[in-house]
Amino acid sequence: MPVSLAIKNSIAVLTIDNPKKLNALSSGLMEEISEKLSEIEQSARVLIISGCQKAFAAGVDVNEIYALSFDEAVRTNFINERWEIVKNIKIPVIAAVRGYALGGGFELALMCDMIIASENAVFGFPEIKLGLMPGLGGTQMLTKIIGTKIASELIMTGDFISAEKALSFGIVNKVVKDTELMKEANALAEKIATMSPVALKMIKEALLLSQNIGVSAGTKIERQMFRSLFSSEDKKKKTAEFLKK
């Protein structure tokens, strides 16, 4: 099977491994990913998503796109909520990207909370070269990170960017040697896994809100979330430990 899931010490690692198709995303593959992750929040505190050696995911399967007409795409609800499973997961998600992260693969990485990239990673939205555009939220997510001007250039030209360029744009958190990729991703996951799961969930919700509503409204909701954590056992325990120091 091209998708595997392993969980150790509260850290889950989902691996997509279909090198012959460079991990191209299809309805079948996304169905499998959705099933693997359906109950991940009950069994892990942090999720890492990685690909094969040559690609994190090289876009949506062009064969599937080519076979669909507009009417069929609408009727079959092509690219449905299962394709957004990663965006809706309530625990922190880290993308460990090596090789190509293009089109839908780039969007899959952007859905993650953090991106650790190998020095050989390549990002881009080549859909325009097929007479298409991003369809998994790429226009929205990338614009929020790098602004309209640069996002417009990347999406309208279909140009690729290196891991270092992605780092300079604020798209990725860190660029590392390929041999160190999973070590770095695991180290970050282990650090996050020691934090309060309740607080992490609230932080993630607040960060997502910041992408969808104004600063003023988002701050009010954030403040309510902050106050609600005052009743958590983690807050009581951690603050008490801090004061003892």
Secondary structure, 3 states (H helix, E strand, C coil): CCEEEEEECCEEEEEECCHHHCCCECHHHHHHHHHHHCCHHHHCCEEEEECCCCEEEECECHHHHHHCCHHHHHHCCCCCHHHHHHHHCCCCEEEEECCEEECHHHHHHHHCCEEEEECCCEEECHHHHHCCCCCCCHHHHHHHHHCHHHHHHHHHHCCEEEHHHHHHHCCCCEEECHHHHHHHHHHHHHHHHCCCHHHHHHHHHHHHHHHHCCHHHHHHHHHHHHHHHHHCHHHHHHHHHHHHC
